[in-house]
């Protein structure tokens, strides 16, 4: 018998969704339409556990040059050796947190998310069952943790904040959980999923 969360996710992913972008809240700072975007992919891993479904996230190392200390999905750039974005998401997830691709059942993809840093990110939603002990990638991932899925599938938990970026005010989504401050592209992707699936 399927888990109710699995059923909700499968149903939600069958239907088209609105585009996703860091510029959704900031249309005035969108780059020119012909700006090249680098392909990337992430894995939105839903962990079906006895205590309730969770979402696996990482905290990036504070020593990284790009996005240090930020909360992110495991994933990264699509390499020339990858057969596509899904392969890249699964490969990067194994490298970053030690989750083998065969442990993940891909349910579908969310809309490609355009980031302010010039990436076109394809988020794949996948299910994982059973016990799992993460192995954070040394030097890249500071921490691997999980958030109750319903927490990030409740649109009311999201707020909009702003900060200055390259001399202009930029607005972005935020969803906090305990000591974790989830914002930017990760929060925007989750907000889009929350709108489709609901609490």
VOGUVO-480037 format. One line per field, with one value per residue (C-alpha): residue number from 1; residue in three letters; x, y, z. Coordinates in steps of 0.1 Angstrom, whole numbers, plus 5000, padded with zeros to 4 digits. Layout:
<vexpas>
volo: c(NUM / ...)
timi: c(ALA / ...)
X: c(X / ...)
Y: c(Y / ...)
Z: c(Z / ...)
</vexpas>
This chain:
<vexpas>
volo: c(1 / 2 / 3 / 4 / 5 / 6 / 7 / 8 / 9 / 10 / 11 / 12 / 13 / 14 / 15 / 16 / 17 / 18 / 19 / 20 / 21 / 22 / 23 / 24 / 25 / 26 / 27 / 28 / 29 / 30 / 31 / 32 / 33 / 34 / 35 / 36 / 37 / 38 / 39 / 40 / 41 / 42 / 43 / 44 / 45 / 46 / 47 / 48 / 49 / 50 / 51 / 52 / 53 / 54 / 55 / 56 / 57 / 58 / 59 / 60 / 61 / 62 / 63 / 64 / 65 / 66 / 67 / 68 / 69 / 70 / 71 / 72 / 73 / 74 / 75 / 76 / 77 / 78 / 79 / 80 / 81 / 82 / 83 / 84 / 85 / 86 / 87 / 88 / 89 / 90 / 91 / 92 / 93 / 94 / 95 / 96 / 97 / 98 / 99 / 100 / 101 / 102 / 103 / 104 / 105 / 106 / 107 / 108 / 109 / 110 / 111 / 112 / 113 / 114 / 115 / 116 / 117 / 118 / 119 / 120 / 121 / 122 / 123 / 124 / 125 / 126 / 127 / 128 / 129 / 130 / 131 / 132 / 133 / 134 / 135 / 136 / 137 / 138 / 139 / 140 / 141 / 142 / 143 / 144 / 145 / 146 / 147 / 148 / 149 / 150 / 151 / 152 / 153 / 154 / 155 / 156 / 157 / 158 / 159 / 160 / 161 / 162 / 163 / 164 / 165 / 166 / 167 / 168 / 169 / 170 / 171 / 172 / 173 / 174 / 175 / 176 / 177 / 178 / 179 / 180 / 181 / 182 / 183 / 184 / 185 / 186 / 187 / 188 / 189 / 190 / 191 / 192 / 193 / 194 / 195 / 196 / 197 / 198 / 199)
timi: c(UNK / UNK / UNK / UNK / UNK / UNK / UNK / UNK / UNK / UNK / UNK / UNK / UNK / UNK / UNK / UNK / UNK / UNK / UNK / UNK / UNK / UNK / UNK / UNK / UNK / UNK / UNK / UNK / UNK / UNK / UNK / UNK / UNK / UNK / UNK / UNK / UNK / UNK / UNK / UNK / UNK / UNK / UNK / UNK / UNK / UNK / UNK / UNK / UNK / UNK / UNK / UNK / UNK / UNK / UNK / UNK / UNK / UNK / UNK / UNK / UNK / UNK / UNK / UNK / UNK / UNK / UNK / UNK / UNK / UNK / UNK / UNK / UNK / UNK / UNK / UNK / UNK / UNK / UNK / UNK / UNK / UNK / UNK / UNK / UNK / UNK / UNK / UNK / UNK / UNK / UNK / UNK / UNK / UNK / UNK / UNK / UNK / UNK / UNK / UNK / UNK / UNK / UNK / UNK / UNK / UNK / UNK / UNK / UNK / UNK / UNK / UNK / UNK / UNK / UNK / UNK / UNK / UNK / UNK / UNK / UNK / UNK / UNK / UNK / UNK / UNK / UNK / UNK / UNK / UNK / UNK / UNK / UNK / UNK / UNK / UNK / UNK / UNK / UNK / UNK / UNK / UNK / UNK / UNK / UNK / UNK / UNK / UNK / UNK / UNK / UNK / UNK / UNK / UNK / UNK / UNK / UNK / UNK / UNK / UNK / UNK / UNK / UNK / UNK / UNK / UNK / UNK / UNK / UNK / UNK / UNK / UNK / UNK / UNK / UNK / UNK / UNK / UNK / UNK / UNK / UNK / UNK / UNK / UNK / UNK / UNK / UNK / UNK / UNK / UNK / UNK / UNK / UNK / UNK / UNK / UNK / UNK / UNK / UNK)
X: c(5000 / 5014 / 5022 / 4997 / 5026 / 5038 / 5003 / 5001 / 5035 / 5027 / 4994 / 5010 / 5038 / 5014 / 5002 / 5020 / 5035 / 5044 / 5080 / 5104 / 5131 / 5151 / 5136 / 5100 / 5100 / 5124 / 5114 / 5133 / 5167 / 5162 / 5192 / 5188 / 5169 / 5199 / 5221 / 5235 / 5226 / 5247 / 5227 / 5226 / 5203 / 5194 / 5176 / 5146 / 5148 / 5117 / 5127 / 5098 / 5105 / 5084 / 5084 / 5070 / 5084 / 5113 / 5132 / 5169 / 5190 / 5226 / 5245 / 5273 / 5308 / 5315 / 5349 / 5334 / 5338 / 5302 / 5272 / 5292 / 5271 / 5238 / 5212 / 5208 / 5196 / 5223 / 5232 / 5254 / 5265 / 5257 / 5290 / 5298 / 5300 / 5264 / 5237 / 5214 / 5203 / 5188 / 5221 / 5239 / 5215 / 5219 / 5257 / 5261 / 5238 / 5259 / 5291 / 5277 / 5258 / 5266 / 5232 / 5235 / 5213 / 5197 / 5182 / 5162 / 5129 / 5125 / 5089 / 5093 / 5108 / 5098 / 5101 / 5136 / 5147 / 5167 / 5192 / 5206 / 5241 / 5234 / 5223 / 5193 / 5186 / 5163 / 5150 / 5141 / 5118 / 5127 / 5116 / 5140 / 5129 / 5146 / 5175 / 5201 / 5233 / 5246 / 5283 / 5289 / 5315 / 5346 / 5353 / 5320 / 5292 / 5292 / 5261 / 5233 / 5199 / 5162 / 5132 / 5097 / 5081 / 5049 / 5069 / 5081 / 5048 / 5028 / 5028 / 5019 / 5053 / 5071 / 5079 / 5095 / 5125 / 5150 / 5186 / 5209 / 5226 / 5249 / 5236 / 5198 / 5173 / 5164 / 5134 / 5134 / 5115 / 5125 / 5113 / 5130 / 5133 / 5149 / 5185 / 5182 / 5176 / 5164 / 5163 / 5169 / 5166 / 5161 / 5132 / 5117 / 5118 / 5102 / 5076 / 5066 / 5063 / 5042 / 5018 / 5013 / 5011 / 4997 / 5000)
Y: c(5000 / 5034 / 5060 / 5089 / 5114 / 5093 / 5095 / 5132 / 5138 / 5116 / 5134 / 5168 / 5161 / 5150 / 5185 / 5215 / 5241 / 5278 / 5286 / 5291 / 5317 / 5338 / 5367 / 5359 / 5384 / 5408 / 5413 / 5445 / 5429 / 5401 / 5397 / 5400 / 5371 / 5359 / 5355 / 5319 / 5296 / 5267 / 5235 / 5220 / 5196 / 5189 / 5160 / 5168 / 5136 / 5127 / 5101 / 5079 / 5071 / 5055 / 5088 / 5106 / 5117 / 5141 / 5161 / 5158 / 5190 / 5199 / 5228 / 5239 / 5243 / 5277 / 5276 / 5274 / 5303 / 5301 / 5301 / 5293 / 5280 / 5281 / 5254 / 5235 / 5204 / 5179 / 5185 / 5205 / 5212 / 5188 / 5174 / 5164 / 5127 / 5128 / 5114 / 5142 / 5163 / 5134 / 5115 / 5146 / 5150 / 5113 / 5114 / 5146 / 5133 / 5102 / 5123 / 5149 / 5128 / 5091 / 5082 / 5055 / 5062 / 5027 / 5038 / 5066 / 5063 / 5094 / 5105 / 5134 / 5168 / 5203 / 5233 / 5244 / 5271 / 5300 / 5314 / 5348 / 5332 / 5320 / 5284 / 5266 / 5241 / 5211 / 5197 / 5160 / 5147 / 5113 / 5088 / 5070 / 5043 / 5025 / 5034 / 5058 / 5073 / 5102 / 5106 / 5143 / 5151 / 5164 / 5201 / 5206 / 5196 / 5207 / 5189 / 5167 / 5170 / 5163 / 5186 / 5172 / 5172 / 5188 / 5218 / 5227 / 5218 / 5244 / 5276 / 5297 / 5289 / 5308 / 5345 / 5371 / 5390 / 5412 / 5422 / 5443 / 5425 / 5443 / 5476 / 5468 / 5454 / 5418 / 5400 / 5362 / 5334 / 5321 / 5291 / 5285 / 5253 / 5253 / 5267 / 5263 / 5293 / 5281 / 5308 / 5318 / 5292 / 5263 / 5281 / 5291 / 5256 / 5243 / 5271 / 5259 / 5223 / 5234 / 5252 / 5221 / 5195 / 5214 / 5204)
Z: c(5000 / 4990 / 5017 / 5016 / 5010 / 4981 / 4966 / 4971 / 4955 / 4925 / 4919 / 4922 / 4898 / 4871 / 4866 / 4850 / 4873 / 4870 / 4861 / 4890 / 4893 / 4917 / 4898 / 4906 / 4934 / 4917 / 4880 / 4878 / 4881 / 4856 / 4833 / 4795 / 4779 / 4759 / 4790 / 4788 / 4818 / 4830 / 4835 / 4870 / 4889 / 4925 / 4943 / 4965 / 4986 / 5005 / 5032 / 5042 / 5079 / 5107 / 5125 / 5095 / 5061 / 5061 / 5035 / 5033 / 5031 / 5034 / 5050 / 5027 / 5042 / 5055 / 5036 / 5001 / 4977 / 4965 / 4989 / 5020 / 5049 / 5030 / 5032 / 4999 / 4982 / 4973 / 4936 / 4913 / 4877 / 4849 / 4837 / 4802 / 4814 / 4828 / 4805 / 4816 / 4846 / 4865 / 4863 / 4876 / 4905 / 4915 / 4911 / 4931 / 4958 / 4962 / 4963 / 4987 / 5012 / 5004 / 4991 / 4964 / 4933 / 4936 / 4969 / 4952 / 4933 / 4911 / 4910 / 4886 / 4880 / 4892 / 4868 / 4860 / 4884 / 4871 / 4896 / 4900 / 4898 / 4862 / 4866 / 4852 / 4880 / 4874 / 4907 / 4908 / 4935 / 4947 / 4975 / 4998 / 5022 / 5051 / 5073 / 5061 / 5077 / 5057 / 5048 / 5043 / 5016 / 5033 / 5025 / 5007 / 5031 / 5067 / 5078 / 5064 / 5082 / 5076 / 5081 / 5086 / 5052 / 5063 / 5077 / 5042 / 5024 / 5044 / 5024 / 5054 / 5070 / 5042 / 5045 / 5022 / 5033 / 5016 / 5015 / 4993 / 4964 / 4940 / 4951 / 4949 / 4972 / 4965 / 4979 / 4985 / 5002 / 5036 / 5056 / 5090 / 5109 / 5143 / 5138 / 5100 / 5078 / 5044 / 5018 / 4982 / 4955 / 4979 / 4996 / 4963 / 4949 / 4982 / 4980 / 4945 / 4957 / 4987 / 4964 / 4944 / 4972 / 5002 / 5039)
</vexpas>
